[in-house]
Amino acid sequence: MTKVFHKRKSDYVKRPISRTGLGLILKKLVEVENVRMYFNPYGGRMGEIPSSRTPFPHRAGNLYKIEYLVSWTEAGDDVEKNRLARAREMYEFMSPYVSKNPREAFLTTVILT
């Protein structure tokens, strides 16, 4: 059985990202390789339910959450350092597009490997 290692980090987006911004993000994703991004939209039906009725108050003021994910199957510090460096590079690139002062995130998963 192959062991899969992965790390995840998140951001919140409070303002729409322009088409130009999305194009730059896609270009950067191709450049850094091996980093996946998931956009989790808020609003719609979720916006109709008062935050006091759920244990998830994080939707207030957020358009969506972005999750960054890197995975690898090769063991070793060098592989891990490479993947984490790529994820950090993408995360830093996203600074102009995400929440600021403070930069907000949601701890979604604790991974024990």
Biopython code that builds the backbone (N, CA, C, O; Angstrom):
import numpy as np
from Bio.PDB.StructureBuilder import StructureBuilder

atoms = [
    (1, "MET", "N", (0.837, -1.176, 0.000)),
    (1, "MET", "CA", (0.000, 0.000, 0.000)),
    (1, "MET", "C", (0.889, 1.249, 0.000)),
    (1, "MET", "O", (1.808, 1.364, 0.811)),
    (2, "THR", "N", (0.612, 2.164, -0.898)),
    (2, "THR", "CA", (1.388, 3.390, -1.013)),
    (2, "THR", "C", (0.954, 4.396, 0.043)),
    (2, "THR", "O", (-0.238, 4.638, 0.235)),
    (3, "LYS", "N", (1.916, 4.967, 0.713)),
    (3, "LYS", "CA", (1.623, 5.999, 1.696)),
    (3, "LYS", "C", (1.592, 7.351, 0.980)),
    (3, "LYS", "O", (2.485, 7.673, 0.196)),
    (4, "VAL", "N", (0.564, 8.123, 1.260)),
    (4, "VAL", "CA", (0.422, 9.445, 0.659)),
    (4, "VAL", "C", (0.590, 10.497, 1.748)),
    (4, "VAL", "O", (-0.073, 10.454, 2.785)),
    (5, "PHE", "N", (1.476, 11.428, 1.495)),
    (5, "PHE", "CA", (1.699, 12.540, 2.412)),
    (5, "PHE", "C", (1.015, 13.766, 1.818)),
    (5, "PHE", "O", (1.030, 13.955, 0.602)),
    (6, "HIS", "N", (0.425, 14.587, 2.654)),
    (6, "HIS", "CA", (-0.113, 15.836, 2.141)),
    (6, "HIS", "C", (-0.228, 16.886, 3.234)),
    (6, "HIS", "O", (-0.331, 16.587, 4.423)),
    (7, "LYS", "N", (-0.205, 18.111, 2.779)),
    (7, "LYS", "CA", (-0.355, 19.275, 3.651)),
    (7, "LYS", "C", (-1.371, 20.205, 3.007)),
    (7, "LYS", "O", (-1.503, 20.272, 1.785)),
    (8, "ARG", "N", (-2.071, 20.908, 3.858)),
    (8, "ARG", "CA", (-3.148, 21.774, 3.412)),
    (8, "ARG", "C", (-3.102, 23.097, 4.171)),
    (8, "ARG", "O", (-2.699, 23.145, 5.333)),
    (9, "LYS", "N", (-3.511, 24.145, 3.513)),
    (9, "LYS", "CA", (-3.598, 25.458, 4.149)),
    (9, "LYS", "C", (-4.774, 26.181, 3.502)),
    (9, "LYS", "O", (-5.172, 25.845, 2.387)),
    (10, "SER", "N", (-5.329, 27.167, 4.191)),
    (10, "SER", "CA", (-6.493, 27.843, 3.620)),
    (10, "SER", "C", (-6.381, 29.354, 3.723)),
    (10, "SER", "O", (-5.546, 29.893, 4.449)),
    (11, "ASP", "N", (-7.247, 30.017, 2.974)),
    (11, "ASP", "CA", (-7.386, 31.470, 2.960)),
    (11, "ASP", "C", (-8.861, 31.798, 2.798)),
    (11, "ASP", "O", (-9.637, 30.983, 2.298)),
    (12, "TYR", "N", (-9.240, 32.987, 3.221)),
    (12, "TYR", "CA", (-10.581, 33.489, 2.946)),
    (12, "TYR", "C", (-10.492, 34.628, 1.945)),
    (12, "TYR", "O", (-9.555, 35.426, 1.970)),
    (13, "VAL", "N", (-11.485, 34.691, 1.062)),
    (13, "VAL", "CA", (-11.578, 35.749, 0.058)),
    (13, "VAL", "C", (-12.801, 36.593, 0.389)),
    (13, "VAL", "O", (-13.910, 36.075, 0.522)),
    (14, "LYS", "N", (-12.587, 37.889, 0.520)),
    (14, "LYS", "CA", (-13.662, 38.808, 0.891)),
    (14, "LYS", "C", (-14.139, 39.674, -0.277)),
    (14, "LYS", "O", (-15.258, 40.187, -0.252)),
    (15, "ARG", "N", (-13.294, 39.838, -1.299)),
    (15, "ARG", "CA", (-13.641, 40.637, -2.473)),
    (15, "ARG", "C", (-13.471, 39.772, -3.719)),
    (15, "ARG", "O", (-12.573, 38.931, -3.761)),
    (16, "PRO", "N", (-14.314, 39.962, -4.733)),
    (16, "PRO", "CA", (-14.166, 39.164, -5.958)),
    (16, "PRO", "C", (-12.774, 39.331, -6.568)),
    (16, "PRO", "O", (-12.189, 40.414, -6.530)),
    (17, "ILE", "N", (-12.265, 38.253, -7.122)),
    (17, "ILE", "CA", (-10.985, 38.287, -7.832)),
    (17, "ILE", "C", (-11.294, 38.587, -9.296)),
    (17, "ILE", "O", (-12.141, 37.926, -9.897)),
    (18, "SER", "N", (-10.623, 39.565, -9.868)),
    (18, "SER", "CA", (-10.873, 39.963, -11.259)),
    (18, "SER", "C", (-10.489, 38.843, -12.227)),
    (18, "SER", "O", (-9.771, 37.909, -11.869)),
    (19, "ARG", "N", (-10.984, 38.960, -13.456)),
    (19, "ARG", "CA", (-10.598, 37.993, -14.500)),
    (19, "ARG", "C", (-9.086, 38.015, -14.709)),
    (19, "ARG", "O", (-8.454, 36.972, -14.879)),
    (20, "THR", "N", (-8.523, 39.205, -14.693)),
    (20, "THR", "CA", (-7.068, 39.322, -14.839)),
    (20, "THR", "C", (-6.368, 38.595, -13.701)),
    (20, "THR", "O", (-5.415, 37.850, -13.925)),
    (21, "GLY", "N", (-6.846, 38.814, -12.474)),
    (21, "GLY", "CA", (-6.271, 38.137, -11.315)),
    (21, "GLY", "C", (-6.378, 36.630, -11.429)),
    (21, "GLY", "O", (-5.426, 35.908, -11.131)),
    (22, "LEU", "N", (-7.552, 36.147, -11.867)),
    (22, "LEU", "CA", (-7.728, 34.698, -12.032)),
    (22, "LEU", "C", (-6.764, 34.147, -13.080)),
    (22, "LEU", "O", (-6.222, 33.054, -12.914)),
    (23, "GLY", "N", (-6.551, 34.898, -14.153)),
    (23, "GLY", "CA", (-5.593, 34.468, -15.176)),
    (23, "GLY", "C", (-4.180, 34.364, -14.625)),
    (23, "GLY", "O", (-3.456, 33.415, -14.925)),
    (24, "LEU", "N", (-3.792, 35.344, -13.818)),
    (24, "LEU", "CA", (-2.461, 35.308, -13.206)),
    (24, "LEU", "C", (-2.337, 34.144, -12.224)),
    (24, "LEU", "O", (-1.286, 33.509, -12.137)),
    (25, "ILE", "N", (-3.401, 33.869, -11.496)),
    (25, "ILE", "CA", (-3.401, 32.745, -10.548)),
    (25, "ILE", "C", (-3.230, 31.431, -11.297)),
    (25, "ILE", "O", (-2.436, 30.584, -10.888)),
    (26, "LEU", "N", (-3.969, 31.251, -12.392)),
    (26, "LEU", "CA", (-3.841, 30.014, -13.176)),
    (26, "LEU", "C", (-2.432, 29.864, -13.746)),
    (26, "LEU", "O", (-1.866, 28.772, -13.741)),
    (27, "LYS", "N", (-1.879, 30.958, -14.231)),
    (27, "LYS", "CA", (-0.511, 30.920, -14.764)),
    (27, "LYS", "C", (0.476, 30.508, -13.672)),
    (27, "LYS", "O", (1.375, 29.704, -13.918)),
    (28, "LYS", "N", (0.310, 31.053, -12.477)),
    (28, "LYS", "CA", (1.203, 30.718, -11.357)),
    (28, "LYS", "C", (1.043, 29.255, -10.954)),
    (28, "LYS", "O", (2.030, 28.589, -10.641)),
    (29, "LEU", "N", (-0.191, 28.750, -10.957)),
    (29, "LEU", "CA", (-0.411, 27.333, -10.625)),
    (29, "LEU", "C", (0.351, 26.414, -11.572)),
    (29, "LEU", "O", (0.942, 25.423, -11.144)),
    (30, "VAL", "N", (0.334, 26.743, -12.849)),
    (30, "VAL", "CA", (1.078, 25.946, -13.830)),
    (30, "VAL", "C", (2.573, 26.038, -13.542)),
    (30, "VAL", "O", (3.291, 25.043, -13.640)),
    (31, "GLU", "N", (3.034, 27.220, -13.193)),
    (31, "GLU", "CA", (4.458, 27.441, -12.921)),
    (31, "GLU", "C", (4.943, 26.660, -11.696)),
    (31, "GLU", "O", (5.995, 26.021, -11.751)),
    (32, "VAL", "N", (4.191, 26.704, -10.594)),
    (32, "VAL", "CA", (4.682, 26.065, -9.368)),
    (32, "VAL", "C", (4.517, 24.550, -9.381)),
    (32, "VAL", "O", (5.231, 23.853, -8.659)),
    (33, "GLU", "N", (3.601, 24.026, -10.177)),
    (33, "GLU", "CA", (3.360, 22.579, -10.281)),
    (33, "GLU", "C", (3.042, 21.938, -8.928)),
    (33, "GLU", "O", (3.475, 22.416, -7.880)),
    (34, "ASN", "N", (2.299, 20.881, -8.974)),
    (34, "ASN", "CA", (2.020, 20.030, -7.816)),
    (34, "ASN", "C", (1.261, 20.709, -6.681)),
    (34, "ASN", "O", (1.171, 20.149, -5.588)),
    (35, "VAL", "N", (0.721, 21.888, -6.909)),
    (35, "VAL", "CA", (-0.114, 22.545, -5.907)),
    (35, "VAL", "C", (-1.530, 22.573, -6.464)),
    (35, "VAL", "O", (-1.753, 22.982, -7.603)),
    (36, "ARG", "N", (-2.473, 22.137, -5.656)),
    (36, "ARG", "CA", (-3.879, 22.194, -6.053)),
    (36, "ARG", "C", (-4.579, 23.258, -5.231)),
    (36, "ARG", "O", (-4.237, 23.495, -4.072)),
    (37, "MET", "N", (-5.563, 23.895, -5.843)),
    (37, "MET", "CA", (-6.369, 24.885, -5.132)),
    (37, "MET", "C", (-7.836, 24.496, -5.265)),
    (37, "MET", "O", (-8.310, 24.152, -6.348)),
    (38, "TYR", "N", (-8.542, 24.557, -4.145)),
    (38, "TYR", "CA", (-9.979, 24.300, -4.124)),
    (38, "TYR", "C", (-10.679, 25.569, -3.666)),
    (38, "TYR", "O", (-10.313, 26.154, -2.647)),
    (39, "PHE", "N", (-11.678, 25.988, -4.414)),
    (39, "PHE", "CA", (-12.468, 27.160, -4.058)),
    (39, "PHE", "C", (-13.791, 26.667, -3.478)),
    (39, "PHE", "O", (-14.558, 25.996, -4.168)),
    (40, "ASN", "N", (-14.060, 26.993, -2.228)),
    (40, "ASN", "CA", (-15.288, 26.594, -1.545)),
    (40, "ASN", "C", (-16.177, 27.824, -1.395)),
    (40, "ASN", "O", (-15.939, 28.647, -0.510)),
    (41, "PRO", "N", (-17.208, 27.966, -2.251)),
    (41, "PRO", "CA", (-18.031, 29.172, -2.207)),
    (41, "PRO", "C", (-18.964, 29.201, -1.003)),
    (41, "PRO", "O", (-19.462, 28.170, -0.551)),
    (42, "TYR", "N", (-19.184, 30.404, -0.502)),
    (42, "TYR", "CA", (-20.171, 30.633, 0.547)),
    (42, "TYR", "C", (-21.297, 31.439, -0.087)),
    (42, "TYR", "O", (-21.134, 31.982, -1.180)),
    (43, "GLY", "N", (-22.419, 31.518, 0.582)),
    (43, "GLY", "CA", (-23.558, 32.239, 0.033)),
    (43, "GLY", "C", (-24.621, 31.248, -0.386)),
    (43, "GLY", "O", (-24.664, 30.133, 0.135)),
    (44, "GLY", "N", (-25.477, 31.627, -1.314)),
    (44, "GLY", "CA", (-26.551, 30.751, -1.746)),
    (44, "GLY", "C", (-27.408, 30.326, -0.570)),
    (44, "GLY", "O", (-27.759, 31.151, 0.274)),
    (45, "ARG", "N", (-27.738, 29.081, -0.507)),
    (45, "ARG", "CA", (-28.563, 28.548, 0.584)),
    (45, "ARG", "C", (-27.889, 28.777, 1.933)),
    (45, "ARG", "O", (-28.566, 29.058, 2.922)),
    (46, "MET", "N", (-26.581, 28.661, 1.983)),
    (46, "MET", "CA", (-25.859, 28.868, 3.239)),
    (46, "MET", "C", (-26.128, 30.264, 3.796)),
    (46, "MET", "O", (-26.236, 30.439, 5.009)),
    (47, "GLY", "N", (-26.236, 31.256, 2.915)),
    (47, "GLY", "CA", (-26.483, 32.620, 3.339)),
    (47, "GLY", "C", (-27.873, 32.845, 3.907)),
    (47, "GLY", "O", (-28.112, 33.846, 4.583)),
    (48, "GLU", "N", (-28.792, 31.923, 3.641)),
    (48, "GLU", "CA", (-30.158, 32.053, 4.148)),
    (48, "GLU", "C", (-30.301, 31.553, 5.581)),
    (48, "GLU", "O", (-31.296, 31.850, 6.242)),
    (49, "ILE", "N", (-29.336, 30.811, 6.059)),
    (49, "ILE", "CA", (-29.399, 30.239, 7.403)),
    (49, "ILE", "C", (-28.601, 31.127, 8.349)),
    (49, "ILE", "O", (-27.417, 31.361, 8.109)),
    (50, "PRO", "N", (-29.218, 31.630, 9.421)),
    (50, "PRO", "CA", (-28.484, 32.486, 10.359)),
    (50, "PRO", "C", (-27.273, 31.760, 10.943)),
    (50, "PRO", "O", (-27.342, 30.571, 11.252)),
    (51, "SER", "N", (-26.165, 32.486, 11.090)),
    (51, "SER", "CA", (-24.949, 31.861, 11.622)),
    (51, "SER", "C", (-25.162, 31.340, 13.038)),
    (51, "SER", "O", (-24.437, 30.449, 13.481)),
    (52, "SER", "N", (-26.137, 31.878, 13.748)),
    (52, "SER", "CA", (-26.421, 31.390, 15.103)),
    (52, "SER", "C", (-27.072, 30.011, 15.098)),
    (52, "SER", "O", (-27.178, 29.380, 16.150)),
    (53, "ARG", "N", (-27.509, 29.532, 13.936)),
    (53, "ARG", "CA", (-28.166, 28.233, 13.841)),
    (53, "ARG", "C", (-27.213, 27.115, 13.445)),
    (53, "ARG", "O", (-27.626, 25.959, 13.351)),
    (54, "THR", "N", (-25.958, 27.437, 13.213)),
    (54, "THR", "CA", (-24.980, 26.411, 12.837)),
    (54, "THR", "C", (-23.689, 26.626, 13.618)),
    (54, "THR", "O", (-23.434, 27.720, 14.122)),
    (55, "PRO", "N", (-22.882, 25.582, 13.713)),
    (55, "PRO", "CA", (-21.581, 25.744, 14.378)),
    (55, "PRO", "C", (-20.504, 26.257, 13.417)),
    (55, "PRO", "O", (-19.317, 26.009, 13.633)),
    (56, "PHE", "N", (-20.902, 26.962, 12.370)),
    (56, "PHE", "CA", (-19.966, 27.436, 11.348)),
    (56, "PHE", "C", (-20.182, 28.930, 11.095)),
    (56, "PHE", "O", (-20.850, 29.296, 10.128)),
    (57, "PRO", "N", (-19.634, 29.790, 11.937)),
    (57, "PRO", "CA", (-19.848, 31.228, 11.793)),
    (57, "PRO", "C", (-18.916, 31.903, 10.788)),
    (57, "PRO", "O", (-19.009, 33.115, 10.596)),
    (58, "HIS", "N", (-18.037, 31.168, 10.153)),
    (58, "HIS", "CA", (-16.958, 31.738, 9.344)),
    (58, "HIS", "C", (-17.408, 32.308, 8.007)),
    (58, "HIS", "O", (-16.594, 32.884, 7.286)),
    (59, "ARG", "N", (-18.660, 32.165, 7.664)),
    (59, "ARG", "CA", (-19.104, 32.640, 6.360)),
    (59, "ARG", "C", (-19.352, 34.145, 6.332)),
    (59, "ARG", "O", (-19.384, 34.733, 5.250)),
    (60, "ALA", "N", (-19.527, 34.784, 7.480)),
    (60, "ALA", "CA", (-19.833, 36.214, 7.525)),
    (60, "ALA", "C", (-18.728, 37.036, 6.866)),
    (60, "ALA", "O", (-17.583, 37.033, 7.319)),
    (61, "GLY", "N", (-19.081, 37.734, 5.796)),
    (61, "GLY", "CA", (-18.129, 38.603, 5.117)),
    (61, "GLY", "C", (-17.183, 37.905, 4.161)),
    (61, "GLY", "O", (-16.345, 38.560, 3.541)),
    (62, "ASN", "N", (-17.295, 36.594, 4.027)),
    (62, "ASN", "CA", (-16.402, 35.841, 3.141)),
    (62, "ASN", "C", (-17.161, 35.366, 1.912)),
    (62, "ASN", "O", (-18.260, 34.823, 2.029)),
    (63, "LEU", "N", (-16.582, 35.567, 0.737)),
    (63, "LEU", "CA", (-17.180, 35.053, -0.489)),
    (63, "LEU", "C", (-16.907, 33.565, -0.645)),
    (63, "LEU", "O", (-17.781, 32.793, -1.042)),
    (64, "TYR", "N", (-15.687, 33.181, -0.328)),
    (64, "TYR", "CA", (-15.322, 31.768, -0.381)),
    (64, "TYR", "C", (-14.016, 31.527, 0.337)),
    (64, "TYR", "O", (-13.286, 32.449, 0.701)),
    (65, "LYS", "N", (-13.753, 30.247, 0.525)),
    (65, "LYS", "CA", (-12.500, 29.810, 1.136)),
    (65, "LYS", "C", (-11.681, 29.149, 0.039)),
    (65, "LYS", "O", (-12.219, 28.435, -0.808)),
    (66, "ILE", "N", (-10.387, 29.390, 0.062)),
    (66, "ILE", "CA", (-9.472, 28.704, -0.851)),
    (66, "ILE", "C", (-8.642, 27.750, -0.013)),
    (66, "ILE", "O", (-8.105, 28.126, 1.028)),
    (67, "GLU", "N", (-8.541, 26.511, -0.478)),
    (67, "GLU", "CA", (-7.658, 25.538, 0.167)),
    (67, "GLU", "C", (-6.520, 25.232, -0.796)),
    (67, "GLU", "O", (-6.738, 24.997, -1.985)),
    (68, "TYR", "N", (-5.317, 25.237, -0.270)),
    (68, "TYR", "CA", (-4.115, 24.876, -1.028)),
    (68, "TYR", "C", (-3.706, 23.486, -0.560)),
    (68, "TYR", "O", (-3.651, 23.230, 0.643)),
    (69, "LEU", "N", (-3.424, 22.599, -1.481)),
    (69, "LEU", "CA", (-3.080, 21.226, -1.125)),
    (69, "LEU", "C", (-1.877, 20.768, -1.934)),
    (69, "LEU", "O", (-1.822, 20.946, -3.150)),
    (70, "VAL", "N", (-0.918, 20.176, -1.235)),
    (70, "VAL", "CA", (0.196, 19.498, -1.898)),
    (70, "VAL", "C", (0.229, 18.063, -1.386)),
    (70, "VAL", "O", (0.018, 17.808, -0.200)),
    (71, "SER", "N", (0.496, 17.138, -2.293)),
    (71, "SER", "CA", (0.565, 15.717, -1.942)),
    (71, "SER", "C", (1.795, 15.106, -2.591)),
    (71, "SER", "O", (2.282, 15.587, -3.614)),
    (72, "TRP", "N", (2.291, 14.036, -1.976)),
    (72, "TRP", "CA", (3.406, 13.302, -2.558)),
    (72, "TRP", "C", (3.428, 11.896, -1.976)),
    (72, "TRP", "O", (2.904, 11.647, -0.890)),
    (73, "THR", "N", (4.042, 10.986, -2.718)),
    (73, "THR", "CA", (4.130, 9.590, -2.274)),
    (73, "THR", "C", (5.565, 9.165, -2.000)),
    (73, "THR", "O", (5.806, 8.109, -1.414)),
    (74, "GLU", "N", (6.513, 9.989, -2.424)),
    (74, "GLU", "CA", (7.919, 9.665, -2.219)),
    (74, "GLU", "C", (8.333, 10.078, -0.809)),
    (74, "GLU", "O", (8.078, 11.208, -0.393)),
    (75, "ALA", "N", (8.964, 9.175, -0.078)),
    (75, "ALA", "CA", (9.438, 9.503, 1.267)),
    (75, "ALA", "C", (10.733, 10.297, 1.165)),
    (75, "ALA", "O", (11.476, 10.167, 0.192)),
    (76, "GLY", "N", (10.992, 11.103, 2.156)),
    (76, "GLY", "CA", (12.263, 11.824, 2.205)),
    (76, "GLY", "C", (12.086, 13.308, 2.436)),
    (76, "GLY", "O", (11.121, 13.924, 1.984)),
    (77, "ASP", "N", (13.043, 13.860, 3.148)),
    (77, "ASP", "CA", (12.999, 15.280, 3.487)),
    (77, "ASP", "C", (13.074, 16.185, 2.263)),
    (77, "ASP", "O", (12.412, 17.222, 2.221)),
    (78, "ASP", "N", (13.870, 15.806, 1.268)),
    (78, "ASP", "CA", (14.026, 16.657, 0.090)),
    (78, "ASP", "C", (12.714, 16.815, -0.666)),
    (78, "ASP", "O", (12.378, 17.914, -1.106)),
    (79, "VAL", "N", (11.974, 15.725, -0.819)),
    (79, "VAL", "CA", (10.691, 15.783, -1.518)),
    (79, "VAL", "C", (9.720, 16.653, -0.729)),
    (79, "VAL", "O", (9.037, 17.508, -1.294)),
    (80, "GLU", "N", (9.665, 16.429, 0.573)),
    (80, "GLU", "CA", (8.766, 17.226, 1.413)),
    (80, "GLU", "C", (9.122, 18.714, 1.343)),
    (80, "GLU", "O", (8.236, 19.554, 1.184)),
    (81, "LYS", "N", (10.387, 19.039, 1.458)),
    (81, "LYS", "CA", (10.813, 20.445, 1.401)),
    (81, "LYS", "C", (10.446, 21.081, 0.067)),
    (81, "LYS", "O", (10.014, 22.232, 0.023)),
    (82, "ASN", "N", (10.619, 20.332, -1.022)),
    (82, "ASN", "CA", (10.276, 20.835, -2.347)),
    (82, "ASN", "C", (8.786, 21.129, -2.453)),
    (82, "ASN", "O", (8.395, 22.203, -2.910)),
    (83, "ARG", "N", (7.959, 20.189, -2.039)),
    (83, "ARG", "CA", (6.503, 20.379, -2.129)),
    (83, "ARG", "C", (6.042, 21.540, -1.251)),
    (83, "ARG", "O", (5.217, 22.351, -1.674)),
    (84, "LEU", "N", (6.570, 21.619, -0.037)),
    (84, "LEU", "CA", (6.165, 22.698, 0.866)),
    (84, "LEU", "C", (6.632, 24.061, 0.350)),
    (84, "LEU", "O", (5.931, 25.059, 0.515)),
    (85, "ALA", "N", (7.805, 24.105, -0.270)),
    (85, "ALA", "CA", (8.296, 25.365, -0.842)),
    (85, "ALA", "C", (7.374, 25.840, -1.962)),
    (85, "ALA", "O", (7.094, 27.034, -2.077)),
    (86, "ARG", "N", (6.908, 24.912, -2.779)),
    (86, "ARG", "CA", (5.990, 25.274, -3.867)),
    (86, "ARG", "C", (4.661, 25.784, -3.309)),
    (86, "ARG", "O", (4.099, 26.756, -3.814)),
    (87, "ALA", "N", (4.170, 25.123, -2.268)),
    (87, "ALA", "CA", (2.918, 25.560, -1.644)),
    (87, "ALA", "C", (3.079, 26.949, -1.027)),
    (87, "ALA", "O", (2.194, 27.794, -1.158)),
    (88, "ARG", "N", (4.191, 27.181, -0.366)),
    (88, "ARG", "CA", (4.442, 28.504, 0.235)),
    (88, "ARG", "C", (4.536, 29.586, -0.842)),
    (88, "ARG", "O", (4.054, 30.704, -0.660)),
    (89, "GLU", "N", (5.158, 29.238, -1.954)),
    (89, "GLU", "CA", (5.274, 30.197, -3.054)),
    (89, "GLU", "C", (3.887, 30.590, -3.572)),
    (89, "GLU", "O", (3.622, 31.768, -3.811)),
    (90, "MET", "N", (3.012, 29.607, -3.742)),
    (90, "MET", "CA", (1.655, 29.896, -4.209)),
    (90, "MET", "C", (0.885, 30.697, -3.170)),
    (90, "MET", "O", (0.170, 31.641, -3.506)),
    (91, "TYR", "N", (1.034, 30.318, -1.916)),
    (91, "TYR", "CA", (0.349, 31.012, -0.823)),
    (91, "TYR", "C", (0.769, 32.482, -0.780)),
    (91, "TYR", "O", (-0.079, 33.361, -0.630)),
    (92, "GLU", "N", (2.047, 32.749, -0.909)),
    (92, "GLU", "CA", (2.533, 34.134, -0.905)),
    (92, "GLU", "C", (2.029, 34.899, -2.127)),
    (92, "GLU", "O", (1.679, 36.075, -2.032)),
    (93, "PHE", "N", (1.997, 34.224, -3.271)),
    (93, "PHE", "CA", (1.501, 34.855, -4.494)),
    (93, "PHE", "C", (0.055, 35.313, -4.328)),
    (93, "PHE", "O", (-0.347, 36.318, -4.914)),
    (94, "MET", "N", (-0.718, 34.596, -3.545)),
    (94, "MET", "CA", (-2.140, 34.891, -3.365)),
    (94, "MET", "C", (-2.409, 36.069, -2.438)),
    (94, "MET", "O", (-3.558, 36.496, -2.318)),
    (95, "SER", "N", (-1.404, 36.598, -1.790)),
    (95, "SER", "CA", (-1.588, 37.683, -0.810)),
    (95, "SER", "C", (-2.471, 38.839, -1.289)),
    (95, "SER", "O", (-3.315, 39.296, -0.517)),
    (96, "PRO", "N", (-2.322, 39.333, -2.517)),
    (96, "PRO", "CA", (-3.159, 40.468, -2.931)),
    (96, "PRO", "C", (-4.644, 40.126, -3.082)),
    (96, "PRO", "O", (-5.482, 41.026, -3.128)),
    (97, "TYR", "N", (-4.976, 38.838, -3.158)),
    (97, "TYR", "CA", (-6.340, 38.433, -3.476)),
    (97, "TYR", "C", (-7.153, 37.964, -2.275)),
    (97, "TYR", "O", (-8.353, 37.723, -2.404)),
    (98, "VAL", "N", (-6.533, 37.832, -1.132)),
    (98, "VAL", "CA", (-7.198, 37.221, 0.023)),
    (98, "VAL", "C", (-7.301, 38.204, 1.190)),
    (98, "VAL", "O", (-6.827, 39.337, 1.102)),
    (99, "SER", "N", (-7.919, 37.761, 2.274)),
    (99, "SER", "CA", (-8.122, 38.624, 3.441)),
    (99, "SER", "C", (-6.790, 39.155, 3.967)),
    (99, "SER", "O", (-5.741, 38.527, 3.820)),
    (100, "LYS", "N", (-6.872, 40.332, 4.585)),
    (100, "LYS", "CA", (-5.662, 40.994, 5.086)),
    (100, "LYS", "C", (-5.925, 41.579, 6.464)),
    (100, "LYS", "O", (-7.064, 41.879, 6.824)),
    (101, "ASN", "N", (-4.869, 41.734, 7.214)),
    (101, "ASN", "CA", (-4.882, 42.444, 8.506)),
    (101, "ASN", "C", (-6.021, 42.040, 9.436)),
    (101, "ASN", "O", (-6.845, 42.897, 9.756)),
    (102, "PRO", "N", (-6.118, 40.847, 9.871)),
    (102, "PRO", "CA", (-5.172, 39.749, 9.650)),
    (102, "PRO", "C", (-5.553, 38.909, 8.430)),
    (102, "PRO", "O", (-6.678, 38.973, 7.936)),
    (103, "ARG", "N", (-4.605, 38.138, 7.970)),
    (103, "ARG", "CA", (-4.889, 37.152, 6.933)),
    (103, "ARG", "C", (-5.577, 35.994, 7.628)),
    (103, "ARG", "O", (-5.015, 35.374, 8.531)),
    (104, "GLU", "N", (-6.801, 35.706, 7.201)),
    (104, "GLU", "CA", (-7.618, 34.722, 7.899)),
    (104, "GLU", "C", (-7.521, 33.348, 7.253)),
    (104, "GLU", "O", (-7.315, 33.223, 6.046)),
    (105, "ALA", "N", (-7.671, 32.324, 8.079)),
    (105, "ALA", "CA", (-7.644, 30.942, 7.611)),
    (105, "ALA", "C", (-8.526, 30.104, 8.513)),
    (105, "ALA", "O", (-8.923, 30.541, 9.593)),
    (106, "PHE", "N", (-8.827, 28.902, 8.063)),
    (106, "PHE", "CA", (-9.649, 27.972, 8.824)),
    (106, "PHE", "C", (-8.900, 26.655, 8.927)),
    (106, "PHE", "O", (-8.522, 26.073, 7.910)),
    (107, "LEU", "N", (-8.685, 26.187, 10.132)),
    (107, "LEU", "CA", (-8.037, 24.892, 10.321)),
    (107, "LEU", "C", (-9.056, 23.816, 9.990)),
    (107, "LEU", "O", (-10.006, 23.598, 10.742)),
    (108, "THR", "N", (-8.857, 23.144, 8.863)),
    (108, "THR", "CA", (-9.839, 22.160, 8.413)),
    (108, "THR", "C", (-9.435, 20.729, 8.714)),
    (108, "THR", "O", (-10.288, 19.871, 8.939)),
    (109, "THR", "N", (-8.155, 20.476, 8.718)),
    (109, "THR", "CA", (-7.706, 19.099, 8.839)),
    (109, "THR", "C", (-6.402, 19.047, 9.614)),
    (109, "THR", "O", (-5.495, 19.848, 9.387)),
    (110, "VAL", "N", (-6.322, 18.109, 10.514)),
    (110, "VAL", "CA", (-5.053, 17.816, 11.168)),
    (110, "VAL", "C", (-4.612, 16.471, 10.616)),
    (110, "VAL", "O", (-5.330, 15.479, 10.737)),
    (111, "ILE", "N", (-3.440, 16.438, 10.016)),
    (111, "ILE", "CA", (-2.977, 15.225, 9.348)),
    (111, "ILE", "C", (-1.833, 14.620, 10.133)),
    (111, "ILE", "O", (-0.816, 15.272, 10.370)),
    (112, "LEU", "N", (-1.999, 13.398, 10.527)),
    (112, "LEU", "CA", (-0.939, 12.673, 11.217)),
    (112, "LEU", "C", (-0.387, 11.635, 10.265)),
    (112, "LEU", "O", (-1.125, 10.768, 9.798)),
    (113, "THR", "N", (0.914, 11.710, 9.965)),
    (113, "THR", "CA", (1.509, 10.729, 9.054)),
    (113, "THR", "C", (2.686, 10.066, 9.707)),
    (113, "THR", "O", (3.325, 9.206, 9.101)),
]
sb = StructureBuilder()
sb.init_structure("model")
sb.init_model(0)
sb.init_chain("A")
sb.init_seg("    ")
for serial, (resi, resn, name, xyz) in enumerate(atoms, 1):
    if name == "N":
        sb.init_residue(resn, " ", resi, " ")
    sb.init_atom(name, np.array(xyz, "f"), 0.0, 1.0, " ", f" {name:<3s}", serial, name[0])
structure = sb.get_structure()
